[in-house]
Amino acid sequence: MNVLVIPEDFRRDQYVLRPLIRSMMACLGQRRAHVDVCRDPLLGGIAQALRIENLQLIVKANPMVDLFLLCVDRDGEEGRRTILSNVEMRLRNQIKKAGGAFLAENAWQEIEVWLLAGHELLKGWRWNEIRAHRDPKETYYVVLARQRNVADDDSQGRKVLGLEAAGRYQRIRQLCREDILVLEKRVGAWLTDNAHVSWDEAYKEIQAAE
């Protein structure tokens, strides 16, 4: 199985997303899934990542991909989930491979929060405050990377900290229920029944199980 993750800017996001999605697929019983990150084109921001024409080109250029996952920041924008659902609907018919799927998710509030979920919080940090913060990358992630003395490489520490976080995927899915756990459930429905489960349906199912 081939999975292509589409970030809004792969240059640093790839070091969080690739190991994380690999752990998700393993959790779903797909340990041999090939997970890659889209590097061509470099989208370079949320506006380009949500541009239908760009996504259509990516889908067309990757006919062997079974599952496309668009992963972007929420940035405190409450309407972003609706936008992503509309993107999914428009791209669904573009998938040429039989049984293929295109799903999208927004990290609350930035991709780095998924990484932070896989690490012990520093003294004085509260998880609900990290999740709600509009700019957690600068306020929390950079602080962690500096404390771990890994902030000076080209990934600003994501190569090291992303892999470590992915190794604690169970913790991430427990702390990031509105995004990672919902995405996992939606991918699982596609894997099991080739079914398209909406974000709302998956989230309601998670709430009912609590």
N, C-alpha and C positions, 0 to 999 in steps of 0.2 A: 504494500500500500504506500502511495506517495502523498505526502501532506506538504502543502506550501503555505507558509505563514507570511502574511503581507503586513508589514509594519508601516507607520507613517514616516519613519526614518530608520533604515536598517543599521546604520553605522554603529550605533550603540545598543539599540533595542534588540538586535539579533542575539546578543550575549545573555539576555534574559529570556527571550521568547523561545529560542530553539531548545535549550535544555528543559524548559518548563513544559512545552508542548510534548516533548519526547516522554517526560514523566507522566503526563496526562494520558498519552496513548498507551503507555505500559500499564497504567492503572486500569485501563479499559480492555486489557488483554491483547494489545497490539504492540508487543515489544519489538517486533521486526519492522514496524512502520518506518519508512524513510522520511524524516522531517527536515525540510530545508526552509530557508528564509529568502524571500524575494529581494534580490539586489539590483535587478534591472527591470524597470527603471528605478532610480533613486527618487522617491516621491517627495521627500524633504519637507513634510508638514501635513497637518490635518486636512487642509483644503485640497491638496493634491491627492491625498489618500482616499478622500470621499468622492473624488471626481469619477463619474461613471465611465467616461471614455478611457481613463487610465486603467481602471479595473478590467474593463473589457479587453484591452490590449494584453494585460497580464494573463487573463484566462485563455485568450486565444493563443498566446505564445507558449502555453504549458498544457498541451492536450493530454499528457500522460498523468497529470495530477488528479487524484481521486477526491481530495478534500482541500479546499481553499479556506483559510482562516484569516480574516481581516481583523487585526488587533490594534486598537488605537487608544489614546487617552480620552477620558471623559471630560477632564478640565473643568469640572463643576457645572457642565452644561446639561441641564435636565432633559433637554430635547434631543440629546445625541442618540439615545437608544432608538427613538422613533426614526431618526435619519438612517441609522444602521439597518433597521428592519426594512425600510424602503429600498436600501441598497441591495439587501439580500434578495428581495423579490425581483428586482430588475436584473440581477446577475444570474438568477437561478436557471433561466432559459438559455444562458450563454454557455453552460457547461456541456461540452461535447461528449465527454466520456460517460458511458452508461452508468447510472447509479451515482454519479459524482455529486458533490455538494459544495455550496458556498455559504459560510456562516461568518458572522461578524460579532465582535464583542468590544466593549469599552472598559478599560481599567479604571477603577475608582481610586484616586483620580488620575493617576499616571501609571505607566507600565512598571516603574520602579517600586510601586507599592506591592506588587506581586512578589518582587524580590525580597522586600522588607518582611513580608509575611513568613518567609522561610528562615528568618533569623530571629534570635532572641532580641527583644527590644532593649534599648539602652535605658539606663536609670532615668526615671522621670517621664519617659514616653508612655502615652496611652494609645492603644490601638484605634479606638473610635475617633480620636483626634487626627491620627495619621490618615485614616480613611476619608475623613471629611475635609482635610486640608486641600486647598486648590493647588498649591505648589509644594507637594511633599518631596519632590526630587531635591530641591535646594535646601529645604528645612530639615529633612530627615536623612535621605539617602546619602547626600554628600558628607554629612557628619559621620555616618557609619563607615563609609569608604575611607575617610581620613583616619578614623580611629583604628581601622584595620591596616593602615599603611599601604593601601592598594589604589589610591586615588590618582596616581601620577601616570598610569599607562594610558594607551590610546582609548581604552574603553572606560576610563575613570573607575576601574575596579569591578566592572560588570563581568569580565571574564571569570574572575575568581568567585565573586559573590553570587553570580547567577547560577553557576554550577552547584555551589553549596546549597542555595535555596531550593533548586530542583530536587536535590537529594532529600528534601523534607516536604515533598509534595502534599502529603496528608495534612500537614499543618497549614499549608497555603489554601487548600480547598475548604478547610474548616473556617479559616478567617476571612476568606474572600468568597462568600456564598452568593453575593449578588452578581458576580461576574465569572470567576473561574469555575465554581461549582455548577452554575447555570450552563456555562459553555460545555463543561464535561458531560452534563446530562443530555444536552442537545446532540453532541457528537455521539454519545452512547446510543441514542435513539436512532440516529442515522446508521450506525454500525450494525445494530441489531435488526431493525425493521426497514431500513432505507426510508425512514420517516422524517419529515420536516416538522420539528416541534418548535414552536415560537418561544421567544424569551419569556413572555408572560406565562405560557403554559408550564415551562420548565420551572420557573420561579415559584409558581403556585404549588407545584408538586413538592418542591423542596420545603416550603412552608408547612404544607399539610403533614409532612413526615416528621416534623420537629415535635 
